[in-house]
Amino acid sequence: MNQQIKKASASIASYLEDGTKIMLLMFLSLAMLILLLHTSMALFHQYPLDYGEAPLVDQAMRLAAGQNIYRPDLSSPPYTISNYPPLYPLSMAPFVKLFGPNFNIGRMISLLSTLASATFLALIVYYTDSHDRLASVITGTLFLSIPYVVGWSALARVDMLALALSTAGLYVVARWPTTRQGLIVSALLLIAAIYTRQSYALAAPLAAFVWLLTQDWRQALKLAGLVGGMSLVLFLALNVVTGGGFFYNIITANVNEFDIETLERTGRDLWRALPILLVLGGVSLFLAPRRVKTWSLVIPYLIGACLSAATIGKIGSNVNYLLELGAALALVAGALLTWCRERPWLRILMLVLLVLQVGQLLKMTLEGPVESIKWRVSPGKELDDLEWIVETADDPVLADEFMGMLTLQDRPLYIQPFEVTQLSNAGRWDQTDLLAGIRNQKFPIILIHHFMGHPVYKERWTPEMLSAITENYAATDFLAQTLVFRPRDAESGPAGLEACPGAPWRLPTRADLGMWWSTYQLGFMGEGHENTVPVYAVADGLLLRRPDWDSAVAIQHDDPVRPGEKVWSFYGDMAGGEDETFVVADFPPGSEGVPVEAGQLLGYQGTKGEGPGEPMWTHLHFAVVSALEDGSFPNEIVGLAPEAEFSPEDIPLIPEEEETPPEEVKFALDPSPYLGTIRSQVMGVPTWLPLRCQESVP
Amino acid sequence: MLDKNGLPIKRNPKLVALAVALWMFTSMVSFLEILTVRVIAIKLYTHFAMTGFHAREYMAAQTLGIGTLVVMGIVCIGVAIGCGEYHLKHFSQPESWKLFERTIAAEMAILVLASFI
C-alpha cells in the first residue's frame, strides 16, 4: 500500500514539476522578449539615455586622441572627472576613432556583456553542481529578468562589462579550481573587472578566494596574491604615470556624502521587486553551509554583493549598485534549485515561487526601465531640435543630462556638473572661476534637465551656480524636458522682474525656470527649495482664505481689464509635498475680506504635486477668476474646488470649434492681459512658456 | 480504435470520461483565454509605445488587438482539434496525460501572467 502511495506521489510530482517548469519557462520567455524590445529601443537611440554615458564617451575620445583622462587637479577647465578605471573607455576608444563618437558601440558592449554575465552564471551552476540543465537555464534567464539588469543592459556604462568579467573570473575558478592556467586566467579576469569598475574588487574575488580555500588553500593564497599584487602594481603605475591623477579621480572624487534615506528607499524598492529572491538568499545563508554543494562560492558572493549594494546610499548613486546583488541572487536560486533536484515536492515549491517572482519582475520591469526608456526616446523631434541648438552654439556649453549632445558632435565636455558640485560641497573644488564665467555670460547656452517630481538639478549644480545662472541667463526654451538658458538680454528682461511694463498688475512671484500654461492657469516655476521663493499680491484687494484651503488664497480686485467688474486672483500650491502650508501666518484659514496691498507677502512657492508624497518642482499655481454677480468667489470653477485645487484630471479640454466653454471654466480668465506676460492659446495640454512680457499689453 | 491484432481496444469508461472532460476543459479555457492574451498584448504595447492618446498609437493598439484575436482564434482551433486527435491516438498513455498537464500549465501561466502585466 505504502509502495503504491509513493508511486502515485512520484507520478503526480513528476507531472506537477513538468507543469510548473512549463509555466516558469513561459514567464521567462516573456521576460526575454521584453529585454529584447527594451534593448533594441536603447541600442538604436542616437541620443544619451543616462547622465553617465557622455563622460565615458568623452573619456574614450580623449584616450583615442592620446590624452590623459586622469588629471590631478581641476583648477582649470575642463572640469571633468573620470570616476572609473580605464578599461571600459579603452574598449570604446578604437570604435570612437573608427566611427566617431556615438553611444551605440558602448551600449552594444554592455548588451553583449549582459548576455555573457547570464551565460557565465548559468555555467557556474551547471559545472559546479550536478549538471542540472534546467537550473542553469533558469539562473541565466532569471538574472536577465531583473529590472535593474534590463535597465542597465543597454546603457553605455561600465557596469555590465565589469560584471561580465567578474562572473567570467568566477566561472573559470569554479570550473578549473586546481589548475595553474585556471588560476591565472581567473586572476586576470578578476583584475580586469576591478579595472573596469573599482567596486568589483569585493564580491567576486572574495567568492573565488573562499571557494578555492575549501578545495586547496595554496591555490586560494596564490589567487589572493595574484589579484591583490597585480591590482596594486597597476594602481601604483597608473598613479605615477598620471601624476597622482588616478588616485584623485578614482578615490578622492568618488567619496560623496552618504544618505541613509536613499539606502532605506532602495531597500524598500528591492524588497518590492525581489521579495522571493531575497527570502531565498536569506534562507541560503543558513541552509547552504551544510547542504548546498556550491555554498563556498555562492554565499561569499552574496555577502560581498550585499556589502557593495549598501554603498548605494552615496549621493548620485543609481541601481547599478544592485547589479552584482542581482547576479548573486540568481546564482542562489540556481544553486537551491539544483539542491532540490532529488526532492521533487520541494523543487515544485521552488518553481512555483520562482514563477511568482518572475511575474513580479515582469511587472517591475514594465513599470520601471520600459516606461523610463519610452519617455526618454519619445521626445524624438525635440531631441533633434536640442541637438541643433547645441550644434549652432559656440563653445563652451554647460550641460547636465544632455551633455552627450556635445560628445556626439566630437566636442569635449567642459564640465561634469554633478561631480564638481559634489567636490565643491566637500570643499575640494573652488568654483570661483566657473561662477565668474557664468556671470560674464561666457557660455552661449546652458542646459539644465528637468525631472518632474525630482529636482535632481539641485544635486548637479551648486546653489551659487544656480543663482548665477538665473541672474545672468533666462530660460528661453524647454525641449526634451530640458531648460535651455541663454544670456539675458533686453527681450528676456532682468532677473527677478517684478512687473511687465504697462501691465495693470505686478507679477505674483519669480519664474526663473519658466511658466507652465495649462488652460487658464499659469504655473510659475521659481528656482529654489520649497518655502523659499516668495509669493506676493498682484494688486490691492481683499483677501479670502476659505477654511478648507490649506495651500491657497484668493484676492478680490476691481477688474482693470473690464472696468466696473470684480475679479479674483488665485494663488495655489503654496504647500510642501506632504501638504504642510507655506501661506503666511497673517492669513489663517477662514480669513475673509482682509485688505492687502500690491506686493504684500502672501506665502512661498511649494512643491505640492498630484498627491501627498508626490512633490513637483517648486512652483506657484496662479489663476485669474471672474467674480460672481455679487462679487464673491465662484465655487464651481475647475480645479478650485476645495478638495482638488488644480488637479490635472480636472483640466478641461476645449475643442477649438466649441463656441462656449463648459460651465465650470467660464469663470477662469486668461491671466496674460492682467500680468502682461506672453500669451498661449494651447488648451488642455500643459505647455511651457518662458517668463517674458508682451511687447504691448492690450 | 484497434489494437495491433486488429481487435477493438477496450477502454476504461472512467478514464474515457476523465479524458473527454479534460479535453473539453482545456479547449474551453483556451477559447476564453483569447481575450486574456489580447489584453496582455495591448498592455505590453502601451508600456512600450503609448505616450498619450495620439490617434496613431491608439489605432496601432486597436490593430494589435484585432490581430491578436485572429491569431489566437486560429491557435485555439488548432489546440482543440490537434490535442483532441493526439489524445485519441494516445488514449490513457503517459504522452496523453503529459499533454493535458502541459496544456493546463500553459493556460494557467497565461492567466497568472495577466495578473502581473
Contacts between the chains, C-beta under 8 A, distances in Angstrom:
chain1	res1	chain2	res2	distance
A	15	B	97	6.9
A	15	B	98	7.2
A	15	B	101	4.6
A	16	B	101	8.0
A	18	B	98	6.9
A	18	B	101	6.1
A	18	B	102	6.9
A	18	B	105	7.5
A	19	B	101	5.0
A	19	B	102	6.8
A	19	B	104	6.7
A	19	B	105	3.6
A	19	B	108	7.8
A	20	B	105	7.1
A	22	B	102	5.5
A	22	B	105	4.1
A	22	B	106	6.0
A	22	B	109	6.9
A	23	B	105	5.2
A	23	B	106	7.7
A	23	B	108	6.3
A	23	B	109	4.2
A	23	B	112	7.2
A	26	B	106	6.4
A	26	B	109	4.3
A	26	B	110	7.8
A	26	B	113	7.4
A	27	B	109	6.6
A	27	B	113	6.7
A	30	B	113	6.7
A	34	B	44	7.6
A	37	B	48	6.0
A	41	B	48	7.4
A	355	B	109	7.6
A	355	B	112	6.9
A	359	B	112	6.3
A	359	B	113	6.8
A	359	B	115	7.4
A	359	B	116	3.8
A	360	B	116	6.7
A	362	B	113	7.6
A	362	B	116	5.4
A	362	B	117	6.4
A	363	B	116	4.7
A	363	B	117	6.8
A	366	B	44	7.5
A	366	B	47	4.5
A	366	B	117	6.6
A	370	B	47	5.1
A	370	B	48	6.1
A	371	B	47	6.6
A	374	B	47	7.3
A	374	B	48	6.1
A	374	B	49	7.0
A	374	B	51	6.6
A	375	B	51	7.0
A	378	B	51	4.6
